[in-house]
């Protein structure tokens, strides 16, 4: 699995989960392209079965702050900084 992230505060790590957040595995980070630049991350995964799988990704910054599991609502609807969820379909 390869994705991009943009955290804006010198992201230190990305962890991903394929089991609903019960366990997390550190992903390999690509080159950082500046404070507000996108950064790739990659994590090989082996899916146990065919069908839909939810992948969750959580970034951690250099001072140890992590993204919350659920988005924190705000009136202007920006700063969506929650754990990201993506559904993959294995065929």
N, C-alpha and C positions, 0 to 999 in steps of 0.2 A: 504494500500500500504506500503510495507516495502522495503527499499533500503539501499545501502551502499554508503558511501562517504569517500574520502580521500583528504583532502585539504592541509595538510602539515603546517598549521599555526594556530593551536588551534581553529578550527571552533567553533563558538559560537551558531549558529542557522542554521536551514534549513527551508525555506519556499517553499510551493508547490502551483501550480495553475492548475486548471482544465478548465479554461476558456480563454486560450490564453494569460495569463499574466494580465488580467484586474484586478483580485483580487488574493491575496496571503494569505495563511494560514500557521501559524507556525506548524511545525512537532515536535513530541516528539523525542528527541535525546537519543540514547543508550549510554552506557559507552564509554568514550574516552580511546583509547588504546595507547596513545602516539602521539607525534607530527606527525609522518608519518603513523600512523595506520589507518585502516579503522574504521568507526563509523557507526553504524546502525541508521536509522531514520524511523519513522513510522507515518502515517497519515491516519486515516479512511476516505474514500471518498464514497459518494453516487452518482453514475452516473445516469443522468436523463433518459437515453435511451440506448437501445442496439446499438452495433456498435463500431466504432473506436473512441477513445478519446485520445487527446494529453495531457500528464501530463508534467509539467515543474517544475524543482527543482532548487533553487538558494541558495547557501551557503553564510553566512556572517561570517567574522572572528571577533575576540574579539575587534578589533579597529574600527569595523563598515564598513569595505570594503566588497562590494558584488561582485558577479560574473557578468560580463557584459552579456547582452542578446545574443549578437553575439560574436563568437570567434575573438580574435585579431590575425591576421595572423603574422607569424614569419618565417624567412628563414629555421630554423632547424625543424620546425613542431612539436615542443614539447610545453609544458606549455599550453595545451588546458584547459582553465579555464573559460569556458562560462557556462551560464545556460544550464542545461541538459534537453533534451526532450526525452520522451518515449511515444510510442503509445501503448495503451492497447485496447483490443477488448472485450467488454462486450457481453456475449451471453445469 
